[in-house]
Amino acid sequence: MTYVVIRLNGKQHKIAQGDEILVDTFSEKIAPEVLLAVDGDKVTIGEPLLKTPKVELKALGEEKGKKVRVLRYQAKSRRRKTTGSRAVYTRVKIEKIS
């Protein structure tokens, strides 16, 4: 397999064997849905999903993303409020595509 496109937690990711990607918090019980597979010149498109190939994932741990700052501002009243948040992601390794 050269690469596959999977849907995991409602988002699509282009992956190859051995890659590591960051996804939203994720449980290993959730199986990825394969949408497209490319093997050299052969392209297989699912309608909407492919039954083969199967993708095996391994969760490596959780990480925090970049901090996002949000500023709320109200004109003519000197009112300002800054809030921020950091999303929690799971680093996932693509073990095997078969």
C-alpha positions as CSV (number, residue, x, y, z in Angstrom):
1,M,0.0,0.0,0.0
2,T,1.3,3.4,-0.8
3,Y,-1.3,5.2,1.2
4,V,-4.9,5.2,2.4
5,V,-7.5,7.8,3.4
6,I,-9.4,7.0,6.6
7,R,-12.1,8.7,8.5
8,L,-11.5,8.7,12.3
9,N,-13.7,10.7,14.7
10,G,-15.4,12.4,11.8
11,K,-12.2,13.7,10.2
12,Q,-10.3,12.4,7.2
13,H,-6.5,11.6,7.4
14,K,-4.1,10.5,4.6
15,I,-1.9,7.8,6.1
16,A,0.8,5.3,5.2
17,Q,2.2,2.4,7.2
18,G,4.5,3.6,10.0
19,D,3.1,7.2,10.1
20,E,2.3,8.9,13.4
21,I,-0.6,11.4,13.4
22,L,-2.4,13.6,16.0
23,V,-6.2,13.0,16.3
24,D,-8.8,14.3,18.6
25,T,-9.1,12.2,21.8
26,F,-9.8,8.7,20.7
27,S,-10.5,5.3,22.0
28,E,-8.7,2.2,20.5
29,K,-12.1,0.5,20.3
30,I,-13.1,2.8,17.4
31,A,-12.1,1.3,14.1
32,P,-11.1,3.6,11.3
33,E,-13.2,3.6,8.2
34,V,-11.2,3.3,4.9
35,L,-12.5,5.6,2.2
36,L,-9.8,5.4,-0.5
37,A,-6.7,3.1,-1.1
38,V,-3.9,3.8,-3.5
39,D,-1.4,1.1,-4.4
40,G,1.0,2.4,-7.1
41,D,-1.1,3.2,-10.1
42,K,-4.2,1.3,-8.7
43,V,-6.7,3.6,-7.0
44,T,-9.7,2.1,-5.2
45,I,-12.5,4.4,-4.1
46,G,-15.2,3.2,-1.6
47,E,-18.9,3.7,-2.1
48,P,-18.9,5.0,0.7
49,L,-16.4,2.6,2.5
50,L,-14.0,-0.1,1.5
51,K,-14.2,-3.5,3.3
52,T,-10.4,-4.1,2.6
53,P,-7.7,-2.9,3.5
54,K,-7.9,-3.1,7.3
55,V,-5.9,-0.5,9.3
56,E,-4.4,-1.3,12.7
57,L,-3.7,1.7,15.0
58,K,-1.9,2.0,18.3
59,A,-2.4,4.9,20.7
60,L,1.0,6.2,21.9
61,G,-0.3,8.8,24.4
62,E,-2.0,12.2,24.8
63,E,-0.6,15.6,24.0
64,K,-1.8,19.1,24.3
65,G,-2.1,21.3,21.2
66,K,-1.2,24.9,20.8
67,K,-2.9,27.4,23.0
68,V,-5.8,29.3,21.4
69,R,-6.5,32.7,22.8
70,V,-9.9,34.4,22.5
71,L,-10.5,38.1,23.2
72,R,-14.0,39.4,23.9
73,Y,-14.3,43.1,23.6
74,Q,-17.2,45.5,24.2
75,A,-16.9,48.9,22.6
76,K,-17.2,52.2,24.6
77,S,-17.2,50.5,28.0
78,R,-13.6,49.4,28.6
79,R,-14.7,45.9,28.9
80,R,-12.2,43.2,27.7
81,K,-11.9,39.6,28.6
82,T,-9.3,37.1,27.4
83,T,-9.8,33.4,27.6
84,G,-7.7,30.5,26.2
85,S,-7.8,26.8,25.8
86,R,-5.6,23.9,24.7
87,A,-7.1,20.9,22.9
88,V,-6.0,17.5,24.0
89,Y,-4.9,15.2,21.2
90,T,-4.0,11.5,21.0
91,R,-0.8,10.5,19.1
92,V,-1.6,7.5,17.0
93,K,0.9,5.2,15.2
94,I,-0.2,3.3,12.1
95,E,0.9,-0.3,12.8
96,K,-0.3,-2.2,9.8
97,I,-2.3,-1.7,6.6
98,S,-3.4,-5.1,5.3
